[in-house]
Amino acid sequence: MKNWTRVAIAALMTSVAAPAIAEECIAPANPGGGWDFTCRQIGRIMTELGIVPNLVQVTNLAGAGGGVAFTQVVSSRNEDPDVFVAASSATTTRLAQNAFAGATADQVRWVGTIGGDPGVIVVAKDSPFQNLGDLVEAVKADPSKVAFAGGSAVGGFDHLKVLMMLDKAGFDEARKVKYIGLDGGADAITQTVGGFAQAMTGDLSEITGFIKSGDVRQIAVLSEERISGFEDVPTAKEQGVDIVAMNWRGIYVPKGISDERYDEWVETLKKVGASDEWQQVMSENGLASYDVFGAEFEQFVADNIAQIQEVSKEIGLLK
């Protein structure tokens, strides 16, 4: 066989054997939680819309309330154009409270958000608490006997939701509130169903399956109005506690990628958010439309962090 023929065959075999580089979404928590949900749904829709040729790889990288994933992207994957990370209000909460060992929001690029996830409070199916008032009164009577589980670390957004809710309900002793911080909503549900916590605070999307299966009862949604598909669940405001806590669902990417690649990520997320597939996901999981992209979203993140810092100071989590 002539040399040029061997070279041609080898080149052909190499091109056939080499797989295309797949995009990767990092979920900074264990499977089953809100960040995992964000990665898997956005990744699936990217493939179904033909935006990417392959399935998006989802990597669960739990730890430090999202800090492990944030640090890895900043330190090891700063110029990786194919990785994106699920983010939410929990992410900006941790950054606001300097919980990522000195990391700051400007060390990554914020792409956008395509949904708002209403905060919820649920109890085990056999819990004696029938409504939010029952739960609040139990905390006021003896806070040591009511533990809340959440899918974010102590001081994270799930924790803040409980503290802000109780503050609005007239209980201002934040340091006495018992909170169990876990790596993801699924772990928090397990603690509640198992009786280790009396209530769970999280986001509607991460626990709809548990609600539908009957493992837990939803006693309040922390939104302005009742959520489509969950109309039987009253808002906290209806029950006399004036609080709204929406957890935005979005992504960030490494700081060191090109402006062109960043713009591509923004356009990709816009396409996912505008798709029928995403509209169905929102309807099935209790999400509300919440679309902010690009430079506007980067300003939104900065403002969000400033707001969280103010709230954290008010309830004693920051000096």
Solvent accessible surface area in square Angstrom, and as a share of the most:
residue,aa,sasa,rsa
1,M,143,0.64
2,K,140,0.59
3,N,114,0.58
4,W,175,0.62
5,T,35,0.20
6,R,122,0.45
7,V,102,0.59
8,A,54,0.42
9,I,75,0.38
10,A,55,0.42
11,A,59,0.46
12,L,116,0.58
13,M,128,0.57
14,T,90,0.52
15,S,78,0.50
16,V,116,0.67
17,A,81,0.63
18,A,62,0.48
19,P,118,0.74
20,A,68,0.52
21,I,138,0.70
22,A,39,0.30
23,E,24,0.11
24,E,21,0.09
25,C,0,0.00
26,I,1,0.00
27,A,0,0.00
28,P,5,0.03
29,A,4,0.03
30,N,56,0.29
31,P,83,0.52
32,G,38,0.37
33,G,1,0.01
34,G,6,0.05
35,W,18,0.06
36,D,9,0.04
37,F,25,0.10
38,T,1,0.00
39,C,0,0.00
40,R,107,0.39
41,Q,39,0.18
42,I,2,0.01
43,G,3,0.03
44,R,91,0.33
45,I,0,0.00
46,M,2,0.01
47,T,36,0.21
48,E,95,0.42
49,L,68,0.34
50,G,59,0.57
51,I,53,0.27
52,V,10,0.06
53,P,112,0.71
54,N,51,0.26
55,L,142,0.71
56,V,17,0.10
57,Q,101,0.45
58,V,32,0.19
59,T,40,0.23
60,N,46,0.24
61,L,39,0.19
62,A,31,0.24
63,G,15,0.15
64,A,59,0.46
65,G,8,0.08
66,G,4,0.04
67,G,5,0.05
68,V,63,0.36
69,A,0,0.00
70,F,1,0.00
71,T,72,0.42
72,Q,65,0.29
73,V,0,0.00
74,V,38,0.22
75,S,82,0.53
76,S,82,0.53
77,R,56,0.21
78,N,53,0.27
79,E,131,0.59
80,D,34,0.18
81,P,59,0.37
82,D,31,0.16
83,V,0,0.00
84,F,0,0.00
85,V,0,0.00
86,A,0,0.00
87,A,0,0.00
88,S,1,0.01
89,S,3,0.02
90,A,10,0.08
91,T,6,0.04
92,T,0,0.00
93,T,0,0.00
94,R,26,0.10
95,L,13,0.06
96,A,4,0.03
97,Q,24,0.11
98,N,100,0.51
99,A,36,0.28
100,F,8,0.03
101,A,106,0.82
102,G,49,0.47
103,A,13,0.10
104,T,69,0.40
105,A,20,0.16
106,D,95,0.49
107,Q,65,0.29
108,V,4,0.02
109,R,47,0.17
110,W,8,0.03
111,V,0,0.00
112,G,0,0.00
113,T,0,0.00
114,I,1,0.01
115,G,0,0.00
116,G,0,0.00
117,D,0,0.00
118,P,0,0.00
119,G,0,0.00
120,V,0,0.00
121,I,1,0.00
122,V,0,0.00
123,V,0,0.00
124,A,15,0.12
125,K,129,0.55
126,D,122,0.63
127,S,14,0.09
128,P,109,0.69
129,F,28,0.12
130,Q,117,0.52
131,N,64,0.33
132,L,1,0.00
133,G,34,0.33
134,D,55,0.28
135,L,0,0.00
136,V,7,0.04
137,E,104,0.47
138,A,26,0.20
139,V,1,0.01
140,K,83,0.35
141,A,88,0.68
142,D,47,0.25
143,P,23,0.14
144,S,67,0.43
145,K,149,0.63
146,V,5,0.03
147,A,6,0.04
148,F,0,0.00
149,A,0,0.00
150,G,0,0.00
151,G,15,0.14
152,S,4,0.03
153,A,24,0.19
154,V,94,0.54
155,G,5,0.05
156,G,0,0.00
157,F,17,0.07
158,D,9,0.05
159,H,12,0.06
160,L,2,0.01
161,K,1,0.00
162,V,0,0.00
163,L,7,0.04
164,M,44,0.20
165,M,0,0.00
166,L,2,0.01
167,D,67,0.35
168,K,120,0.51
169,A,19,0.15
170,G,59,0.57
171,F,17,0.07
172,D,113,0.59
173,E,78,0.35
174,A,23,0.18
175,R,198,0.72
176,K,114,0.48
177,V,14,0.08
178,K,93,0.40
179,Y,27,0.10
180,I,55,0.28
181,G,30,0.29
182,L,42,0.21
183,D,48,0.25
184,G,6,0.06
185,G,0,0.00
186,A,22,0.17
187,D,49,0.25
188,A,0,0.00
189,I,2,0.01
190,T,89,0.52
191,Q,49,0.22
192,T,1,0.01
193,V,71,0.41
194,G,48,0.47
195,G,50,0.48
196,F,141,0.59
197,A,2,0.02
198,Q,62,0.28
199,A,0,0.00
200,M,0,0.00
201,T,0,0.00
202,G,0,0.00
203,D,5,0.02
204,L,0,0.00
205,S,6,0.04
206,E,18,0.08
207,I,0,0.00
208,T,9,0.05
209,G,49,0.47
210,F,62,0.26
211,I,32,0.16
212,K,136,0.58
213,S,75,0.48
214,G,34,0.33
215,D,50,0.26
216,V,4,0.02
217,R,66,0.24
218,Q,20,0.09
219,I,6,0.03
220,A,0,0.00
221,V,3,0.01
222,L,0,0.00
223,S,4,0.03
224,E,111,0.50
225,E,133,0.59
226,R,103,0.38
227,I,20,0.10
228,S,84,0.54
229,G,56,0.54
230,F,15,0.06
231,E,101,0.46
232,D,120,0.62
233,V,11,0.06
234,P,35,0.22
235,T,2,0.01
236,A,0,0.00
237,K,76,0.32
238,E,97,0.44
239,Q,51,0.23
240,G,66,0.64
241,V,10,0.05
242,D,86,0.45
243,I,10,0.05
244,V,58,0.33
245,A,5,0.04
246,M,59,0.26
247,N,5,0.02
248,W,4,0.01
249,R,5,0.02
250,G,0,0.00
251,I,3,0.01
252,Y,2,0.01
253,V,0,0.00
254,P,0,0.00
255,K,99,0.42
256,G,34,0.33
257,I,13,0.06
258,S,59,0.38
259,D,87,0.45
260,E,120,0.54
261,R,45,0.17
262,Y,12,0.05
263,D,79,0.41
264,E,89,0.40
265,W,3,0.01
266,V,13,0.08
267,E,86,0.39
268,T,18,0.11
269,L,1,0.01
270,K,82,0.35
271,K,114,0.48
272,V,0,0.00
273,G,8,0.08
274,A,83,0.64
275,S,11,0.07
276,D,117,0.61
277,E,53,0.24
278,W,1,0.00
279,Q,77,0.34
280,Q,109,0.48
281,V,6,0.03
282,M,13,0.06
283,S,76,0.49
284,E,85,0.38
285,N,21,0.11
286,G,1,0.01
287,L,15,0.07
288,A,36,0.28
289,S,80,0.52
290,Y,79,0.30
291,D,85,0.44
292,V,20,0.12
293,F,40,0.16
294,G,9,0.09
295,A,84,0.65
296,E,120,0.54
297,F,0,0.00
298,E,58,0.26
299,Q,106,0.47
300,F,49,0.21
301,V,2,0.01
302,A,53,0.41
303,D,78,0.41
304,N,21,0.11
305,I,23,0.12
306,A,57,0.45
307,Q,113,0.50
308,I,11,0.06
309,Q,66,0.29
310,E,104,0.47
311,V,31,0.18
312,S,0,0.00
313,K,112,0.48
314,E,128,0.57
315,I,25,0.13
316,G,28,0.27
317,L,61,0.30
318,L,46,0.23
319,K,231,0.98
